[in-house]
């Protein structure tokens, strides 16, 4: 799972993915925040993550990271100079020439 940035509307559902064993990729500036928040107890209303007992696996990246399955390549890029967030990531599919 690629997390574009730490705002709640882009990160609120990450716990459900972690509960399924999915690795989260985010910018290095967000990594400590997610490690802490996804490890915090969920005692008022335990969710899938609390029930699973799984620990989040968070991989950080810096300016660029390339993922490939041998057929398709996905480039992740840090977008610098935006007021929205310092650690925002955008995805680019070079063969398809699609920016997400």
N, CA, C and O atoms as a printed pandas DataFrame, in Angstrom:
     atom_number atom_name residue_name chain_id  residue_number  x_coord  y_coord  z_coord
0              1         N          UNK        A               1    0.855   -1.150    0.000
1              2        CA          UNK        A               1    0.000    0.000    0.000
2              3         C          UNK        A               1    0.908    1.221    0.000
3              4         O          UNK        A               1    1.820    1.329    0.819
4              5         N          UNK        A               2    0.653    2.128   -0.914
5              6        CA          UNK        A               2    1.399    3.382   -0.959
6              7         C          UNK        A               2    0.548    4.463   -0.309
7              8         O          UNK        A               2   -0.573    4.731   -0.740
8              9         N          UNK        A               3    1.092    5.073    0.724
9             10        CA          UNK        A               3    0.424    6.175    1.395
10            11         C          UNK        A               3    1.009    7.471    0.861
11            12         O          UNK        A               3    2.217    7.690    0.951
12            13         N          UNK        A               4    0.166    8.329    0.307
13            14        CA          UNK        A               4    0.657    9.565   -0.297
14            15         C          UNK        A               4    1.124   10.581    0.735
15            16         O          UNK        A               4    2.113   11.279    0.509
16            17         N          UNK        A               5    0.424   10.675    1.870
17            18        CA          UNK        A               5    0.831   11.565    2.955
18            19         C          UNK        A               5    0.016   11.258    4.199
19            20         O          UNK        A               5   -0.907   10.444    4.167
20            21         N          UNK        A               6    0.370   11.923    5.305
21            22        CA          UNK        A               6   -0.160   11.530    6.611
22            23         C          UNK        A               6   -1.547   12.071    6.962
23            24         O          UNK        A               6   -2.073   11.702    8.012
24            25         N          UNK        A               7   -2.152   12.899    6.168
25            26        CA          UNK        A               7   -3.467   13.453    6.507
26            27         C          UNK        A               7   -4.505   12.341    6.655
27            28         O          UNK        A               7   -4.445   11.325    5.962
28            29         N          UNK        A               8   -5.463   12.548    7.575
29            30        CA          UNK        A               8   -6.412   11.487    7.932
30            31         C          UNK        A               8   -7.189   10.931    6.744
31            32         O          UNK        A               8   -7.504    9.742    6.717
32            33         N          UNK        A               9   -7.499   11.772    5.765
33            34        CA          UNK        A               9   -8.283   11.286    4.635
34            35         C          UNK        A               9   -7.458   10.437    3.664
35            36         O          UNK        A               9   -8.005    9.860    2.724
36            37         N          UNK        A              10   -6.157   10.360    3.888
37            38        CA          UNK        A              10   -5.286    9.510    3.078
38            39         C          UNK        A              10   -4.674    8.382    3.903
39            40         O          UNK        A              10   -3.999    7.507    3.361
40            41         N          UNK        A              11   -4.913    8.404    5.222
41            42        CA          UNK        A              11   -4.276    7.428    6.090
42            43         C          UNK        A              11   -5.245    6.725    7.035
43            44         O          UNK        A              11   -4.857    5.775    7.716
44            45         N          UNK        A              12   -6.482    7.169    7.087
45            46        CA          UNK        A              12   -7.431    6.648    8.061
46            47         C          UNK        A              12   -7.704    5.161    7.956
47            48         O          UNK        A              12   -8.025    4.534    8.965
48            49         N          UNK        A              13   -7.592    4.582    6.797
49            50        CA          UNK        A              13   -7.880    3.160    6.619
50            51         C          UNK        A              13   -6.669    2.253    6.634
51            52         O          UNK        A              13   -6.794    1.056    6.375
52            53         N          UNK        A              14   -5.498    2.797    6.933
53            54        CA          UNK        A              14   -4.285    1.983    6.868
54            55         C          UNK        A              14   -4.300    0.806    7.837
55            56         O          UNK        A              14   -3.749   -0.252    7.533
56            57         N          UNK        A              15   -4.928    0.978    9.004
57            58        CA          UNK        A              15   -4.967   -0.096    9.993
58            59         C          UNK        A              15   -5.586   -1.376    9.442
59            60         O          UNK        A              15   -5.127   -2.474    9.755
60            61         N          UNK        A              16   -6.618   -1.239    8.630
61            62        CA          UNK        A              16   -7.265   -2.420    8.041
62            63         C          UNK        A              16   -6.307   -3.159    7.103
63            64         O          UNK        A              16   -6.319   -4.388    7.044
64            65         N          UNK        A              17   -5.486   -2.416    6.378
65            66        CA          UNK        A              17   -4.511   -3.055    5.483
66            67         C          UNK        A              17   -3.401   -3.727    6.281
67            68         O          UNK        A              17   -2.969   -4.828    5.941
68            69         N          UNK        A              18   -2.935   -3.065    7.344
69            70        CA          UNK        A              18   -1.907   -3.654    8.208
70            71         C          UNK        A              18   -2.434   -4.948    8.822
71            72         O          UNK        A              18   -1.689   -5.921    8.940
72            73         N          UNK        A              19   -3.707   -4.973    9.215
73            74        CA          UNK        A              19   -4.315   -6.172    9.797
74            75         C          UNK        A              19   -4.277   -7.351    8.830
75            76         O          UNK        A              19   -4.287   -8.508    9.252
76            77         N          UNK        A              20   -4.232   -7.056    7.531
77            78        CA          UNK        A              20   -4.160   -8.104    6.510
78            79         C          UNK        A              20   -2.718   -8.447    6.141
79            80         O          UNK        A              20   -2.479   -9.294    5.280
80            81         N          UNK        A              21   -1.757   -7.789    6.792
81            82        CA          UNK        A              21   -0.346   -8.080    6.540
82            83         C          UNK        A              21    0.281   -7.276    5.417
83            84         O          UNK        A              21    1.363   -7.618    4.937
84            85         N          UNK        A              22   -0.388   -6.210    4.991
85            86        CA          UNK        A              22    0.109   -5.384    3.888
86            87         C          UNK        A              22    1.200   -4.440    4.392
87            88         O          UNK        A              22    1.050   -3.825    5.448
88            89         N          UNK        A              23    2.282   -4.325    3.651
89            90        CA          UNK        A              23    3.349   -3.370    3.950
90            91         C          UNK        A              23    2.925   -1.990    3.467
91            92         O          UNK        A              23    2.363   -1.848    2.381
92            93         N          UNK        A              24    3.198   -0.970    4.285
93            94        CA          UNK        A              24    2.866    0.408    3.944
94            95         C          UNK        A              24    4.140    1.107    3.485
95            96         O          UNK        A              24    5.155    1.075    4.180
96            97         N          UNK        A              25    4.087    1.741    2.311
97            98        CA          UNK        A              25    5.199    2.552    1.805
98            99         C          UNK        A              25    4.781    4.011    1.926
99           100         O          UNK        A              25    3.702    4.398    1.476
100          101         N          UNK        A              26    5.638    4.811    2.533
101          102        CA          UNK        A              26    5.371    6.237    2.703
102          103         C          UNK        A              26    6.692    6.989    2.681
103          104         O          UNK        A              26    7.759    6.375    2.666
104          105         N          UNK        A              27    6.629    8.296    2.678
105          106        CA          UNK        A              27    7.861    9.079    2.718
106          107         C          UNK        A              27    8.502    8.954    4.097
107          108         O          UNK        A              27    7.810    8.778    5.099
108          109         N          UNK        A              28    9.830    9.047    4.138
109          110        CA          UNK        A              28   10.564    8.948    5.399
110          111         C          UNK        A              28   10.048    9.921    6.455
111          112         O          UNK        A              28   10.075    9.605    7.645
112          113         N          UNK        A              29    9.581   11.097    6.043
113          114        CA          UNK        A              29    9.102   12.092    7.008
114          115         C          UNK        A              29    7.810   11.656    7.693
115          116         O          UNK        A              29    7.460   12.201    8.740
116          117         N          UNK        A              30    7.096   10.686    7.126
117          118        CA          UNK        A              30    5.857   10.183    7.712
118          119         C          UNK        A              30    6.043    8.880    8.486
119          120         O          UNK        A              30    5.160    8.479    9.244
120          121         N          UNK        A              31    7.176    8.222    8.302
121          122        CA          UNK        A              31    7.375    6.868    8.818
122          123         C          UNK        A              31    7.208    6.771   10.332
123          124         O          UNK        A              31    6.474    5.902   10.803
124          125         N          UNK        A              32    7.853    7.621   11.097
125          126        CA          UNK        A              32    7.764    7.555   12.559
126          127         C          UNK        A              32    6.332    7.798   13.039
127          128         O          UNK        A              32    5.871    7.151   13.979
128          129         N          UNK        A              33    5.635    8.728   12.394
129          130        CA          UNK        A              33    4.247    9.008   12.755
130          131         C          UNK        A              33    3.382    7.761   12.597
131          132         O          UNK        A              33    2.600    7.427   13.487
132          133         N          UNK        A              34    3.525    7.075   11.463
133          134        CA          UNK        A              34    2.712    5.881   11.229
134          135         C          UNK        A              34    3.114    4.731   12.137
135          136         O          UNK        A              34    2.255    3.985   12.607
136          137         N          UNK        A              35    4.400    4.578   12.388
137          138        CA          UNK        A              35    4.831    3.517   13.307
138          139         C          UNK        A              35    4.197    3.722   14.678
139          140         O          UNK        A              35    3.730    2.771   15.306
140          141         N          UNK        A              36    4.185    4.958   15.129
141          142        CA          UNK        A              36    3.608    5.258   16.445
142          143         C          UNK        A              36    2.085    5.145   16.435
143          144         O          UNK        A              36    1.506    4.515   17.320
144          145         N          UNK        A              37    1.444    5.741   15.455
145          146        CA          UNK        A              37   -0.019    5.747   15.458
146          147         C          UNK        A              37   -0.609    4.361   15.211
147          148         O          UNK        A              37   -1.646    4.024   15.784
148          149         N          UNK        A              38    0.028    3.561   14.375
149          150        CA          UNK        A              38   -0.497    2.223   14.109
150          151         C          UNK        A              38   -0.177    1.239   15.228
151          152         O          UNK        A              38   -0.764    0.159   15.290
152          153         N          UNK        A              39    0.749    1.601   16.111
153          154        CA          UNK        A              39    1.072    0.759   17.270
154          155         C          UNK        A              39    0.263    1.157   18.498
155          156         O          UNK        A              39    0.256    0.429   19.491
156          157         N          UNK        A              40   -0.414    2.293   18.450
157          158        CA          UNK        A              40   -1.182    2.773   19.602
158          159         C          UNK        A              40   -2.363    1.840   19.879
159          160         O          UNK        A              40   -2.954    1.285   18.954
160          161         N          UNK        A              41   -2.702    1.673   21.168
161          162        CA          UNK        A              41   -3.840    0.801   21.501
162          163         C          UNK        A              41   -5.163    1.353   20.977
163          164         O          UNK        A              41   -5.387    2.563   20.957
164          165         N          UNK        A              42   -6.009    0.461   20.564
165          166        CA          UNK        A              42   -7.362    0.805   20.115
166          167         C          UNK        A              42   -8.315    0.097   21.064
167          168         O          UNK        A              42   -8.808   -0.993   20.774
168          169         N          UNK        A              43   -8.566    0.736   22.204
169          170        CA          UNK        A              43   -9.296    0.068   23.270
170          171         C          UNK        A              43  -10.767    0.460   23.362
171          172         O          UNK        A              43  -11.575   -0.327   23.855
172          173         N          UNK        A              44  -11.134    1.651   22.904
173          174        CA          UNK        A              44  -12.520    2.078   22.998
174          175         C          UNK        A              44  -13.387    1.258   22.051
175          176         O          UNK        A              44  -14.439    0.751   22.437
176          177         N          UNK        A              45  -12.941    1.138   20.832
177          178        CA          UNK        A              45  -13.654    0.340   19.835
178          179         C          UNK        A              45  -12.597   -0.395   19.010
179          180         O          UNK        A              45  -12.188    0.082   17.951
180          181         N          UNK        A              46  -12.158   -1.557   19.497
181          182        CA          UNK        A              46  -11.093   -2.274   18.785
182          183         C          UNK        A              46  -11.463   -2.532   17.324
183          184         O          UNK        A              46  -12.559   -3.003   17.020
184          185         N          UNK        A              47  -10.535   -2.217   16.437
185          186        CA          UNK        A              47  -10.747   -2.412   15.010
186          187         C          UNK        A              47  -10.042   -3.685   14.543
187          188         O          UNK        A              47   -9.533   -4.457   15.355
188          189         N          UNK        A              48  -10.020   -3.892   13.227
189          190        CA          UNK        A              48   -9.386   -5.096   12.673
190          191         C          UNK        A              48   -7.915   -5.201   13.065
191          192         O          UNK        A              48   -7.417   -6.296   13.328
192          193         N          UNK        A              49   -7.219   -4.063   13.105
193          194        CA          UNK        A              49   -5.806   -4.090   13.463
194          195         C          UNK        A              49   -5.635   -4.547   14.907
195          196         O          UNK        A              49   -4.791   -5.398   15.186
196          197         N          UNK        A              50   -6.414   -4.001   15.819
197          198        CA          UNK        A              50   -6.325   -4.404   17.228
198          199         C          UNK        A              50   -6.660   -5.884   17.390
199          200         O          UNK        A              50   -6.014   -6.589   18.165
200          201         N          UNK        A              51   -7.650   -6.343   16.673
201          202        CA          UNK        A              51   -8.065   -7.737   16.768
202          203         C          UNK        A              51   -7.045   -8.688   16.148
203          204         O          UNK        A              51   -6.923   -9.835   16.577
204          205         N          UNK        A              52   -6.314   -8.215   15.141
205          206        CA          UNK        A              52   -5.344   -9.084   14.461
206          207         C          UNK        A              52   -4.067   -9.284   15.273
207          208         O          UNK        A              52   -3.419  -10.326   15.169
208          209         N          UNK        A              53   -3.708   -8.291   16.077
209          210        CA          UNK        A              53   -2.457   -8.377   16.832
210          211         C          UNK        A              53   -1.217   -8.185   15.979
211          212         O          UNK        A              53   -0.101   -8.379   16.461
212          213         N          UNK        A              54   -1.394   -7.806   14.716
213          214        CA          UNK        A              54   -0.246   -7.632   13.823
214          215         C          UNK        A              54    0.414   -6.272   14.036
215          216         O          UNK        A              54   -0.231   -5.296   14.417
216          217         N          UNK        A              55    1.701   -6.243   13.782
217          218        CA          UNK        A              55    2.475   -5.009   13.874
218          219         C          UNK        A              55    2.671   -4.450   12.471
219          220         O          UNK        A              55    2.911   -5.195   11.521
220          221         N          UNK        A              56    2.567   -3.139   12.354
221          222        CA          UNK        A              56    2.723   -2.488   11.049
222          223         C          UNK        A              56    4.142   -2.628   10.518
223          224         O          UNK        A              56    5.114   -2.489   11.260
224          225         N          UNK        A              57    4.242   -2.902    9.236
225          226        CA          UNK        A              57    5.519   -2.888    8.527
226          227         C          UNK        A              57    5.475   -1.655    7.632
227          228         O          UNK        A              57    4.721   -1.593    6.661
228          229         N          UNK        A              58    6.307   -0.674    7.985
229          230        CA          UNK        A              58    6.337    0.596    7.274
230          231         C          UNK        A              58    7.683    0.724    6.578
231          232         O          UNK        A              58    8.729    0.632    7.221
232          233         N          UNK        A              59    7.658    0.936    5.270
233          234        CA          UNK        A              59    8.893    1.180    4.514
234          235         C          UNK        A              59    8.905    2.634    4.087
235          236         O          UNK        A              59    7.945    3.131    3.499
236          237         N          UNK        A              60   10.000    3.309    4.389
237          238        CA          UNK        A              60   10.146    4.703    3.989
238          239         C          UNK        A              60   10.821    4.817    2.629
239          240         O          UNK        A              60   11.439    3.876    2.133
240          241         N          UNK        A              61   10.683    5.979    2.058
241          242        CA          UNK        A              61   11.373    6.306    0.807
242          243         C          UNK        A              61   11.800    7.760    0.872
243          244         O          UNK        A              61   11.308    8.526    1.701
244          245         N          UNK        A              62   12.713    8.135   -0.004
245          246        CA          UNK        A              62   13.143    9.520   -0.046
246          247         C          UNK        A              62   12.606   10.183   -1.306
247          248         O          UNK        A              62   11.393   10.358   -1.429
248          249         N          UNK        A              63   13.461   10.554   -2.236
249          250        CA          UNK        A              63   13.008   11.295   -3.420
250          251         C          UNK        A              63   12.310   10.432   -4.458
251          252         O          UNK        A              63   11.389   10.896   -5.130
252          253         N          UNK        A              64   12.744    9.159   -4.601
253          254        CA          UNK        A              64   12.163    8.308   -5.637
254          255         C          UNK        A              64   12.301    6.845   -5.231
255          256         O          UNK        A              64   13.286    6.436   -4.616
256          257         N          UNK        A              65   11.286    6.075   -5.596
257          258        CA          UNK        A              65   11.339    4.620   -5.420
258          259         C          UNK        A              65   10.631    3.998   -6.615
259          260         O          UNK        A              65    9.598    4.497   -7.062
260          261         N          UNK        A              66   11.179    2.930   -7.118
261          262        CA          UNK        A              66   10.601    2.248   -8.272
262          263         C          UNK        A              66   10.175    0.844   -7.847
263          264         O          UNK        A              66   10.951    0.094   -7.256
264          265         N          UNK        A              67    8.920    0.507   -8.163
265          266        CA          UNK        A              67    8.379   -0.827   -7.904
266          267         C          UNK        A              67    8.054   -1.466   -9.248
267          268         O          UNK        A              67    7.612   -0.788  -10.175
268          269         N          UNK        A              68    8.275   -2.778   -9.347
269          270        CA          UNK        A              68    7.963   -3.463  -10.596
270          271         C          UNK        A              68    7.606   -4.909  -10.309
271          272         O          UNK        A              68    8.154   -5.531   -9.399
272          273         N          UNK        A              69    6.683   -5.431  -11.096
273          274        CA          UNK        A              69    6.351   -6.852  -11.023
274          275         C          UNK        A              69    6.910   -7.597  -12.238
275          276         O          UNK        A              69    6.560   -8.751  -12.482
276          277         N          UNK        A              70    7.778   -6.931  -12.992
277          278        CA          UNK        A              70    8.354   -7.528  -14.191
278          279         C          UNK        A              70    7.552   -7.204  -15.444
279          280         O          UNK        A              70    8.056   -7.337  -16.559
280          281         N          UNK        A              71    6.320   -6.783  -15.266
281          282        CA          UNK        A              71    5.460   -6.419  -16.388
282          283         C          UNK        A              71    5.182   -4.920  -16.399
283          284         O          UNK        A              71    5.217   -4.271  -17.444
284          285         N          UNK        A              72    4.911   -4.403  -15.243
285          286        CA          UNK        A              72    4.549   -2.989  -15.108
286          287         C          UNK        A              72    5.473   -2.342  -14.085
287          288         O          UNK        A              72    5.838   -2.954  -13.082
288          289         N          UNK        A              73    5.844   -1.098  -14.356
289          290        CA          UNK        A              73    6.690   -0.325  -13.452
290          291         C          UNK        A              73    5.887    0.823  -12.878
291          292         O          UNK        A              73    5.131    1.492  -13.582
292          293         N          UNK        A              74    6.066    1.036  -11.585
293          294        CA          UNK        A              74    5.439    2.145  -10.878
294          295         C          UNK        A              74    6.543    2.962  -10.225
295          296         O          UNK        A              74    7.313    2.443   -9.418
296          297         N          UNK        A              75    6.618    4.229  -10.572
297          298        CA          UNK        A              75    7.593    5.131   -9.963
298          299         C          UNK        A              75    6.885    5.985   -8.919
299          300         O          UNK        A              75    5.838    6.572   -9.190
300          301         N          UNK        A              76    7.464    6.049   -7.729
301          302        CA          UNK        A              76    6.958    6.915   -6.672
302          303         C          UNK        A              76    7.915    8.088   -6.536
303          304         O          UNK        A              76    9.128    7.900   -6.450
304          305         N          UNK        A              77    7.371    9.289   -6.517
305          306        CA          UNK        A              77    8.190   10.503   -6.473
306          307         C          UNK        A              77    7.737   11.414   -5.345
307          308         O          UNK        A              77    6.540   11.625   -5.148
308          309         N          UNK        A              78    8.704   11.957   -4.603
309          310        CA          UNK        A              78    8.421   12.996   -3.627
310          311         C          UNK        A              78    8.169   14.290   -4.388
311          312         O          UNK        A              78    8.954   14.664   -5.259
312          313         N          UNK        A              79    7.088   14.967   -4.065
313          314        CA          UNK        A              79    6.777   16.250   -4.679
314          315         C          UNK        A              79    7.243   17.336   -3.723
315          316         O          UNK        A              79    6.697   17.482   -2.629
316          317         N          UNK        A              80    8.244   18.095   -4.129
317          318        CA          UNK        A              80    8.853   19.117   -3.270
318          319         C          UNK        A              80    8.202   20.476   -3.495
319          320         O          UNK        A              80    7.727   20.797   -4.585
320          321         N          UNK        A              81    8.201   21.258   -2.422
321          322        CA          UNK        A              81    7.756   22.642   -2.532
322          323         C          UNK        A              81    6.255   22.839   -2.486
323          324         O          UNK        A              81    5.777   23.925   -2.812
324          325         N          UNK        A              82    5.500   21.836   -2.097
325          326        CA          UNK        A              82    4.053   21.996   -1.994
326          327         C          UNK        A              82    3.685   22.455   -0.584
327          328         O          UNK        A              82    4.300   22.015    0.387
328          329         N          UNK        A              83    2.719   23.308   -0.465
329          330        CA          UNK        A              83    2.254   23.776    0.837
330          331         C          UNK        A              83    1.359   22.744    1.516
331          332         O          UNK        A              83    1.144   22.817    2.726
332          333         N          UNK        A              84    0.840   21.796    0.765
333          334        CA          UNK        A              84   -0.095   20.809    1.302
334          335         C          UNK        A              84    0.569   19.886    2.317
335          336         O          UNK        A              84   -0.015   19.603    3.363
336          337         N          UNK        A              85    1.789   19.409    2.024
337          338        CA          UNK        A              85    2.493   18.483    2.910
338          339         C          UNK        A              85    3.931   18.360    2.431
339          340         O          UNK        A              85    4.199   18.381    1.229
340          341         N          UNK        A              86    4.861   18.231    3.388
341          342        CA          UNK        A              86    6.274   18.098    3.028
342          343         C          UNK        A              86    6.633   16.705    2.510
343          344         O          UNK        A              86    7.638   16.545    1.818
344          345         N          UNK        A              87    5.830   15.705    2.835
345          346        CA          UNK        A              87    6.161   14.338    2.460
346          347         C          UNK        A              87    5.166   13.728    1.507
347          348         O          UNK        A              87    4.843   12.546    1.625
348          349         N          UNK        A              88    4.670   14.509    0.562
349          350        CA          UNK        A              88    3.635   13.999   -0.348
350          351         C          UNK        A              88    4.277   13.227   -1.507
351          352         O          UNK        A              88    5.279   13.648   -2.085
352          353         N          UNK        A              89    3.666   12.094   -1.821
353          354        CA          UNK        A              89    4.175   11.210   -2.874
354          355         C          UNK        A              89    3.155   11.139   -4.000
355          356         O          UNK        A              89    1.950   11.053   -3.766
356          357         N          UNK        A              90    3.654   11.175   -5.203
357          358        CA          UNK        A              90    2.808   10.930   -6.371
358          359         C          UNK        A              90    3.356    9.716   -7.099
359          360         O          UNK        A              90    4.548    9.415   -7.034
360          361         N          UNK        A              91    2.467    9.028   -7.790
361          362        CA          UNK        A              91    2.838    7.819   -8.513
362          363         C          UNK        A              91    2.777    8.074  -10.011
363          364         O          UNK        A              91    1.900    8.779  -10.509
364          365         N          UNK        A              92    3.741    7.475  -10.717
365          366        CA          UNK        A              92    3.814    7.626  -12.165
366          367         C          UNK        A              92    3.993    6.253  -12.793
367          368         O          UNK        A              92    4.875    5.488  -12.402
368          369         N          UNK        A              93    3.149    5.952  -13.771
369          370        CA          UNK        A              93    3.274    4.737  -14.569
370          371         C          UNK        A              93    3.903    5.152  -15.910
371          372         O          UNK        A              93    3.200    5.658  -16.784
372          373         N          UNK        A              94    5.220    4.942  -16.080
373          374        CA          UNK        A              94    5.913    5.467  -17.262
374          375         C          UNK        A              94    5.452    4.862  -18.587
375          376         O          UNK        A              94    5.376    5.585  -19.581
376          377         N          UNK        A              95    5.148    3.594  -18.638
377          378        CA          UNK        A              95    4.707    3.003  -19.906
378          379         C          UNK        A              95    3.372    3.559  -20.343
379          380         O          UNK        A              95    3.136    3.768  -21.533
380          381         N          UNK        A              96    2.501    3.798  -19.383
381          382        CA          UNK        A              96    1.168    4.309  -19.683
382          383         C          UNK        A              96    1.124    5.834  -19.723
383          384         O          UNK        A              96    0.146    6.431  -20.174
384          385         N          UNK        A              97    2.206    6.453  -19.240
385          386        CA          UNK        A              97    2.299    7.906  -19.134
386          387         C          UNK        A              97    1.156    8.475  -18.297
387          388         O          UNK        A              97    0.506    9.450  -18.675
388          389         N          UNK        A              98    0.929    7.825  -17.128
389          390        CA          UNK        A              98   -0.119    8.238  -16.199
390          391         C          UNK        A              98    0.482    8.725  -14.902
391          392         O          UNK        A              98    1.326    8.050  -14.313
392          393         N          UNK        A              99    0.060    9.874  -14.457
393          394        CA          UNK        A              99    0.481   10.434  -13.168
394          395         C          UNK        A              99   -0.715   10.378  -12.234
395          396         O          UNK        A              99   -1.808   10.825  -12.583
396          397         N          UNK        A             100   -0.503    9.829  -11.052
397          398        CA          UNK        A             100   -1.568    9.709  -10.058
398          399         C          UNK        A             100   -1.160   10.507   -8.828
399          400         O          UNK        A             100   -1.905   10.556   -7.849
